[in-house]
Amino acid sequence: SVIDALLGGPAYAATTDAKKQADIFSDIWKSLMSLFGFSSSDDSDKTENKQTTGDNPEIPAANFNGSESAEKTWNFLKSQGFNEVQAAGIMGNLQQESGFNPKAKNTAAGIHYGLMQWSETRWANVSQYINSIKKDPDSLEGQLYGLKWETDKYYKSFIDQIKNAKSIKEASDIWLKNIEVPGNYEEESPNRASLAKGIYNKYSKVSAELGSNTSQGKAL
């Protein structure tokens, strides 16, 4: 019959196995849907499964161009939506913490690791994420991805504040006080802001155009 033909003809009629009949019907249905230009529900499921979930972290697009760790960090932060002032504010902190050395380790007061001198607890979470995206936890690239992941996940409101910061010192202080969280914030603040200004003067295109001694408001 016509119905038998649509349902796989002899192959469908020859079996009484309900599962096999269902599989044959499913194949015919997919073929008809494809013939008339429709997507099957299975195709929709495949599309939905491509969406990023917490269990399947996605590596963000990033720029690691540069001949040294500091320059690579500068370009990475800019590729993640920070402007030059904000990137410099963050980097003043990283320079103070590790000198941009991903293998830096400090045992003076507990054990602290890497670019941000993460505590053992924080580093356990960050390194687990880095491993999950198949990067080396001891590499600059891996730790910059880890930095982004941790700050987006646990410090999002402060990242939003930094992305609205209008000066290097403002960006530096937000990062220092809320993400690095040292015990001697008042003492650390001026030095980190000073380091950040040096980084801005070295890498900023605006600074290069105006001269390294620029006193432009946004750089203060």
Summary of the structure (lengths in Angstrom):
residues: 220
radius of gyration: 26.8
end to end distance: 83.4
largest distance: 88.2
contacts: 635
relative contact order: 0.10
helix: 63%
strand: 4%
